[in-house]
């Protein structure tokens, strides 16, 4: 089995849509270890709908839309990292985190700690909006300090070539492409945009 981790510099930047495109492009299986917030669709349901690929059951499915440790505490649950090993699947597994790297799973463990434990290569999703240089470079430093292998940065949003170049230069990281915000978010539209925008070849190299 091969695995990839998709994480982001922040919450709400589009990493679930990116994950759906990646799962579709790789013919992969999707897994969300912890889902906190059950308004409308879960991330697993969104990815399954957009990719047409399987999504595994969440390790922890929590009601409150908040940081996972707070959502768990609201339900009298503690998220145990030992209960979240990477699942075995045929082919490629895409595991998506929640929020950013420093999101707590419990009072002692961050998502970053879980990623380091897994040891799988990481794709960092970043906005192209103002503030992204700081957030992205800090996230790259945190990943590397934790010993995580970084595949590259995938940008999401309107084109900002100078900003994207600055991040890749200072972060010494591969530019995996930029996924635009889609006016019509369908499976077909996402597949077309992903093929045109994202360096899937570089991602596949990380799995070789």
JOJO-V315790 format. One record per residue. PHI is phi in degrees with one decimal (none if undefined). PSI is psi in whole degrees, 0 to 359 (999 if undefined). BURIAL is # if it has 24 or more other C-alpha atoms within 12 Angstrom, else .. Layout:
BEGIN
PHI&PSI&BURIAL, PHI&PSI&BURIAL
END
This chain:
BEGIN
none&142&., -113.1&147&#, -135.1&147&#, -128.5&143&#, -106.2&132&#, -110.3&122&#, -132.8&178&#, -141.0&171&#, -81.0&349&#, -169.2&179&#, -90.1&153&#, 72.5&24&., -97.1&353&#, 106.8&16&#, -70.9&336&#, -70.3&320&#, -66.1&318&#, -59.4&316&#, -59.9&320&#, -61.7&316&#, -63.8&321&#, -68.2&316&#, -59.5&317&#, -64.5&315&#, -67.3&327&#, -96.2&354&#, 60.8&41&#, -96.6&178&#, -110.9&141&#, -104.6&145&#, -144.4&130&#, -110.9&106&#, -58.7&317&#, -135.2&124&#, -111.2&115&#, -114.5&115&#, 111.9&117&., -118.6&37&., -79.9&126&., 56.1&235&., -84.2&147&., -80.1&167&#, -61.9&323&#, -61.5&319&#, -67.5&321&#, -63.0&313&#, -65.1&316&#, -61.4&319&#, -67.9&317&#, -80.0&331&#, -96.2&336&#, 69.6&18&#, -115.7&161&#, -69.4&148&#, -124.9&129&#, -75.4&158&#, -62.2&145&., -65.0&149&#, -67.2&317&#, -135.4&128&#, -117.8&109&#, -119.0&146&#, -77.1&316&#, -74.2&127&., -77.8&85&., -153.6&183&#, -54.7&141&#, -52.5&322&#, -66.7&326&#, -74.4&321&#, -62.1&318&#, -65.3&316&#, -62.2&326&., -64.1&335&., -103.7&8&., 69.8&30&., -119.3&149&., -117.3&130&#, -76.9&117&#, -98.6&114&#, -57.4&331&#, -64.2&340&., -87.4&5&., -125.4&52&#, -71.0&156&., -62.1&126&#, -67.5&149&#, -83.8&127&., -135.8&163&., -78.5&127&., 88.1&219&., -100.4&137&#, -107.2&131&#, -110.1&114&#, -106.8&126&#, -109.9&130&#, -79.2&183&#, -118.9&134&#, 63.0&224&#, -105.2&190&#, -69.5&328&#, -92.9&21&#, -76.5&126&#, -75.9&139&#, -90.4&325&#, -147.8&194&#, -76.9&359&., -127.2&339&., -122.6&132&., -98.5&163&#, -55.3&322&#, -57.0&320&#, -63.3&321&#, -66.8&318&#, -60.7&316&#, -62.8&322&#, -64.6&319&., -65.7&321&#, 74.7&14&., -88.9&154&#, -64.8&149&#, -117.2&134&#, -104.1&126&#, -101.3&119&#, -90.7&136&#, -138.2&143&#, -66.4&164&#, -103.1&5&#, -80.0&171&., -54.4&134&., 99.7&349&., -70.0&332&#, -60.8&309&#, -60.4&309&., -61.9&319&#, -72.9&317&#, -65.8&322&#, -64.2&319&#, -65.8&318&#, -62.1&318&#, -63.4&317&#, -62.4&317&#, -61.0&313&#, -69.2&322&#, -62.6&331&., -85.6&358&#, 85.3&16&., -84.4&137&#, -81.3&127&#, -102.6&121&#, -70.4&316&#, 162.9&184&#, -108.4&130&#, -106.7&120&#, -89.8&151&#, -134.8&124&#, 129.2&196&#, -69.6&152&., -64.6&131&., -138.0&74&., -54.3&318&., -68.8&322&., -66.7&314&#, -61.7&317&#, -64.1&319&#, -61.2&315&., -61.9&314&#, -69.0&327&#, -69.1&305&., -70.4&326&., -83.5&352&#, 47.5&58&., -138.4&153&#, -72.6&141&#, -88.5&113&#, -90.1&4&#, 109.6&179&#, -134.2&120&#, -90.3&118&#, -73.8&160&#, -72.4&125&#, -90.0&132&., -65.2&322&., -121.8&109&., -93.5&91&#, -123.4&168&., -58.7&314&#, -66.6&315&., -63.0&320&., -66.3&318&#, -61.8&317&#, -64.5&314&., -65.3&321&#, -66.2&315&#, -61.5&322&#, -78.9&337&., -113.6&331&#, -109.7&138&#, -80.3&76&#, -63.5&331&#, -61.3&319&., -68.1&324&., -67.4&319&#, -64.0&326&#, -60.9&325&., -69.3&339&#, -90.5&347&#, -70.7&999&.
END
